[in-house]
């Protein structure tokens, strides 16, 4: 059943990318009645990069005694985007935080476990898009979580060869992805509006 925002009566969608996808899913699990649908772009349900065990143990320990400790994430532009210009901008951007705090690491890990455990509670219309060659967020975890989602209206698309930043792929590729999202949103907004009109 399509839902609309109770205050305005308009369709209300939530779109989250990467870590934002994890946050969006966590929110949707507790506020499904307020949303019409959920769109996820390369959601950060599990880290694809290999983290040394010593670093994981140190992060968990420091989260308790010095949670603000920041460690380099190790991410480079070439790891997140195939577009060379986007990759260079990623590395050069002074506002792009290249570190991860110990507390962020443990809290993000806990959120990932919670979302995975509760995935069957999702009944919203969902569109999951994930780059098949993502080096940051594991696309296999997205596939596993998707299978657990209970919604009868759910779509998963693994995009072959695409990296983590699917909305910052080379122009022709990203335009197709953006158009796909737009089509999905339009069709579900129309469906929600028709349902509201029929029930009014």
Residue pairs with C-beta under 8 A, 6 or more apart in sequence:
1 195
2 11
2 36
2 37
2 125
2 188
2 191
2 192
2 195
3 12
3 32
3 33
3 34
3 35
3 36
3 124
3 192
4 10
4 11
4 12
4 36
4 192
4 193
4 195
4 196
5 11
5 12
5 34
5 36
6 33
6 34
9 196
11 36
11 37
11 188
11 189
11 192
11 193
12 34
12 35
12 36
13 35
13 36
13 37
13 38
13 39
13 185
13 188
13 189
14 24
14 27
14 28
14 35
14 37
14 38
14 39
15 24
15 38
15 39
15 40
15 41
15 181
16 22
16 23
16 24
16 25
16 38
16 39
16 40
16 41
16 43
17 40
17 41
17 42
17 43
17 167
18 41
18 42
18 43
18 44
18 136
18 137
18 164
19 44
19 108
21 40
21 41
21 42
21 43
21 44
21 45
21 137
22 43
22 44
22 45
22 108
22 111
22 112
22 115
23 111
24 38
24 40
24 43
25 38
25 40
25 43
25 45
25 115
25 122
26 111
26 114
26 115
28 35
28 38
28 122
28 124
29 115
29 118
29 121
29 122
32 121
32 122
32 123
32 124
35 124
36 124
36 125
36 188
36 189
36 192
37 124
37 125
37 126
37 127
37 184
37 185
37 188
38 122
38 124
38 125
38 126
38 127
39 126
39 127
39 129
39 181
39 184
39 185
40 126
40 127
40 128
40 129
40 130
40 142
41 129
41 130
41 166
41 167
41 181
42 129
42 130
42 131
42 134
42 136
42 137
42 139
42 142
42 164
42 165
42 166
43 128
43 130
43 137
43 142
44 108
44 112
44 136
44 137
45 112
45 115
45 116
45 137
45 138
45 141
45 142
45 145
46 112
46 137
46 138
46 140
46 141
47 136
47 137
47 138
48 134
48 135
48 136
48 137
48 138
48 139
49 74
49 75
49 79
49 135
49 136
55 71
58 102
59 71
59 102
59 105
59 106
60 102
60 105
60 106
62 69
62 102
63 102
63 103
63 105
63 106
66 102
67 101
67 102
67 103
68 101
68 102
68 103
69 101
69 102
70 99
70 100
70 101
70 102
71 99
71 100
71 101
71 102
72 98
72 99
73 98
73 99
73 100
75 98
75 136
76 87
76 90
76 91
77 86
77 87
77 88
77 89
77 90
77 91
78 87
79 135
79 136
79 163
79 164
80 87
80 90
80 135
80 136
80 163
80 164
80 165
80 168
81 87
81 90
81 163
81 164
81 165
81 168
81 169
82 161
82 162
82 163
82 169
82 170
83 168
83 169
83 170
83 171
86 165
86 168
90 96
115 145
116 141
116 144
116 145
116 148
119 145
119 148
119 149
120 148
120 149
120 150
121 150
122 149
122 150
122 151
123 150
123 151
124 151
125 151
125 153
125 154
125 188
126 146
126 149
126 151
126 153
126 154
126 155
127 154
127 155
127 157
127 181
127 184
128 142
128 146
128 154
128 155
128 156
128 157
129 157
129 159
129 166
129 177
129 180
129 181
130 137
130 139
130 142
130 143
130 156
130 157
130 158
130 159
130 166
131 139
131 158
131 159
131 161
131 162
131 163
131 164
131 165
131 166
131 169
132 139
132 158
132 159
132 160
132 161
132 162
133 160
133 161
133 162
133 163
134 162
134 163
134 164
135 163
135 164
136 164
137 164
139 158
142 156
142 158
143 156
143 158
146 154
146 156
155 184
157 180
159 166
159 177
162 169
162 173
162 177
163 169
166 174
166 177
167 174
167 177
167 178
168 174
169 177
